Amino acid sequence: MTIRRQRRRASPTRRTLLALACAALLPLGTARRSEAAEVTEVRLDWATYNPVSLVLKEKGFLESALKARGIAVRWTQSLGSNKALEYLNGGAIDFGSSAGAAALLARINGNPVKAIYAYSQPEWTALVTTKDSGIRTPADLKGKRIAVTRGTDPHIFLIRALQGAGLTEKDAKLVLLQHADGRTALERGDVDAWAGLDPMMAASELEGGTRLFFRDPAANTWGVLDVREDFAKAHPDLVRIVIAAYEQARTYAIANPEAVTRALVAATKLPEAVIARQLARTDLSRPEIGRVQAESIRAAGLALQQAGVIPAETDVAAAVDALIDPRFTAGSER
């Protein structure tokens, strides 16, 4: 298994973030405690596409940080960015895992979320087909049935791939399924292709005999932790505590890659070889959120606007600026 590691010597930016993370886990003063006292429970998601969330849940770093304040932690599984953002919009969770471009699309559509932390830089999506389908490039998808989960990074990746081939969604037949069901549909022959997501995509490669026929790591937007905007405004100290706990989990994951593998195997019931393939495509070394993520998400947003998914009158750059909130990872690149 491979998880790309941090450089031995942390940059000033990284040291700043780690220092803030440690500070956030220290006891708060009496005045600051009163702000958190009105919250009795912090609700987060965990997702197999967010390995850090599994380590955080398993190790109990956040529970330990909040115990003295009498605040409980409740976990909910998200099966895709669309579900995490749906839970956030409905108030079912306070923090959720999503792809950056999916969060942008949700915000443009009226979901008041803020992206506050980058839990991974993954290549978690590609276009997948069976070995004997004859599909070699996105251009071959014209008229084909494609399984996809709307409102997720794989969906956005598909749109951009079609766009690069001079096609749109209307040139293919989209079959709307959750990620795991998309894998099943492809392997059963119910669809011709699938906009895949790890670890289901890695499992399909190794167990289902499918192949990734179109890959573009740069078109995979970052994995970001989102928070409801009203929660961030009312409880900034709790947001910092959550990010500090995420930092503990992320640094633990990098130092103990076998722990990440065990957690993912337990959650997914998939073999270690599948998980190793997922983690080999996952970089956990850059948690700061700011300019780099903004550029990636903006590029995806402009492609979606060109494809007609985002209204032509939308100011994509302004929407990205409204989405990304770097103040909780102070010192990050802008």
Disulfide bonds with the S-S distance in Angstrom:
none
